[in-house]
């Protein structure tokens, strides 16, 4: 089944990964997993240099239709982050913003993050944010209420607190869950389906840090109906990002 992967990274990871060009590596995985669009952030931007990483991603996305971009922004650098959003969100292949609270060292409830979130809501229609636990998910729920025009994807669905993340997604129409992880957690997909429904879940894999087949296996093990598969693998993300319908 055709898929949109909403949680992808471009770059070289400091761990065992095939030593080939990172763009070629992503495209190879997309072809293998029938991923029509991979929405990417830059590893370089996340972990070292925001401007250089975003520029590297922009070059790759401009050259490959399958790759779309998140502008990475950092609450430690508000003015630079706004400049990055202004520069890249004007491009058709950048479709949202990425925030990583842990790697930036700025908590979701910090004043600096509140300032950044206000700017993100002004510039971007979509935010993917790394969520580590129920506190992070609850804080994003407060931002979702404050900025109803901003669609927020809870990356990793708050890890072991995914049930609480699902409850927050049920309450807020502009919050969605992405379940990529290194821990499958038996039953968490099924519980989320019961709590918030397939219409609030999107397919994200964390590739190529993780193999996309890992996340696919989590959903296959959850016994999804064909309609639920269509929603999670493609339709929900297509609506969020304004991408063509499956038969379009």
N, C-alpha and C positions, 0 to 999 in steps of 0.2 A: 504494500500500500504506500502511496506517495506521502511524503512527510515534509514538515517544516521543523527544523531544529532551532529553537529559540535561544539556546545557551551553548555557544561555540567559542573557542579561542584560537587565534592565529598566533603562531610563534614557536620558539624553541623552549621546551620545558627542561628543568634540571633533573631529569629522571630518564629511565630507559625508554626511548621513543625512536622509531626508525629514522636513520640519518638521511632524510631526503628533504627536498624543498618543502617548507611548511604549507605553502599554498597547494602544491601538488598532493601533499598528504591529505589535506582536507577534501579536496575534490575527489580523490580516490575513495575516501570513506563515504562521501556523499553518494557516489555512484553505487557503491556496494550496498548501502542501506536505503536506497531509493529516496534520498533527501533532495527535494527540489530546490529548497532555499536553506542556507545556513546563516543564521544571524550571529555575527562574530564581534567579540571585543579583542583587543590586542594584549597578549601576554606582556609585551614590552611596556605598554602603557600601564598595565596593572601593577607591575612589580619594579619599574625602574624609571621610565621617562614618558610622561603622559603625551607630550607633544609629538615626540618621535614615533611612539607607538601608534597613535591615531593616524599619523601621516603614512606609516607603513601599511596600515589596514586600508586606508583610502586608496592607495595604489592598487592593492590586490582586488578590492571590490570594484574599482573602475574597470578592471580587465576581465572580470569573471562574473557573469550574471547570477550564478548560483550563490555568490557571497554577498551578504548585506552587512551593514555595519552598525554597531553601537559606538557612539562617542564615549570614551571613558572620561569621567570627571572625578575630581578629588576635592573633598571639603577643606583640605589644607591650603588649597590654591583657588580661591573663589574667582578672582578676576581672570586668571588663566583658563579656568574651566568654562566660564561664560564665553570667552573668546573662542575656545575650541567648539562649543556648541554653535556659536554664530558661524564659524567657518564651515563646519561639516554638515550640519543639519539642513543646509540649503541644497545639498546634493541628494539626488533621488535615491542613491543606494545607501544612504545613512538613514535609519528608520527609528532610532531611539538612542537612549543613554544608558550607560552601565555605571553603577556605583558598587564598590566593594568596601564595606565598612571595616572589615578586619585588616585588610592589607593597607588601607589608608590610616588606620589607627584612630578613626573618628567614629564614635558610637552614634547610633541612630537618633538618640535623644540629646546629642550635644548641640549647643547653639550654632556651631559652625555647620553642622549637618542641616539644621533648620534653614539656614541661609541658602545653602546649596539646593535644598529641595524646592525652595521658593523659585530659584532661578531655573531649575529643571522644569518645573511646572509651567513656567513662562515660555520656554524654548522648545520643549520636546513633547510629543504625544504619548511616548512609551518610555518606561524605566524598567530595567532589569536590575534588581538589587540582591546582593548576597545576604541571605538570612541564616543565622546560626542557631536560633532558638526561638522560643515563644515570645520573649521580650522584644526581639527584633521584629518579629511578625506583627506584634501588637502595635509597635511604634509605626510601622508602615501602614497599619490600619488607620491610625490617627492622621497620617499624611494623606491617605486616600480620601478620608472624609474632608480634609481641608482643601484638597485639589481634585475635585471630581472629574475634571477634564483630563487628568493624567492617568493612563493605564499603568498599573504597577504589577510586574511579575515577580513573585517571591521566589528567587533562585534557591534551589535545594529544599523548598517548602519547609524551612525551619528545621531541617534534619530530623532529629528524634522527636521534635514537637510538631510533627506534621498534622496531627489531629487538630491542634489549636490553629495552625495555619489554615486548615480547611474551614474551620468555623469562621475565621476572619474573612476568607474568600466568599463564604456564603452571605455574610452581612454586607460586604462592600461590592457593588457591581463592577467596580474598576480594578479589582484585585484578582489575579490568576496565580496558579501554582505550577511550578516546574520542579520535577522530582529527581533531577540528576543528583547522583551521590556515589559514594564508595561503599555504601551500606544499604542492602536492599530492603531490610525491615519487613518481614513477612506480614502481610495484611494491611499495610499502610495505604496502598492504592485503593483497595476495596473499601476501607473505612472512609477515605476521602470521597470516593464516589457516592457513598451513602450520605455524607455530611453536606457536600457542596455540589455534587453532580459533575458529570463529565464536561459540561459546558464551562467549567471554571478551571480546567486543567489543560496545560499545553505540554508539548513534547520537547524536552531539553536534555542534552546528553553530557555536556561538559567536554565534548571531544575537542582536541584529541588528547587531552589529559586523561580522559577515560574513553574506552571503546564504546561507541554508540550502541553496540549490541547489548551492553550491560543494561542500559535503561530500557531498550526494547524488550529485553527479557523480563524485566519487572512488570511491564504492561501485559505482555503475553501471559505471564503467570497469574494475572489478576482476572482472567476470564472475561475480557471486554466483549461486548456485543459488537457487531460490525458498525453500527451507528456510533457507538462510543469511540471505537477506533478512529473513525473518520473525523470526529470532532477533535479528539486529542492529538492525533497525528498531523492534522492539516487544517481543518476548517476554523477552529478557534483562533489559531495564529494568523491565518489568512485574513480574518476579520480584524484582528488587532492591528496588523501591519498594512492593511489595504492591498493585499496580494491577490492574484487571480484565483478564482474558485477552482476546485479540482477539475471541473469539466470546461473551464474557461480557456 
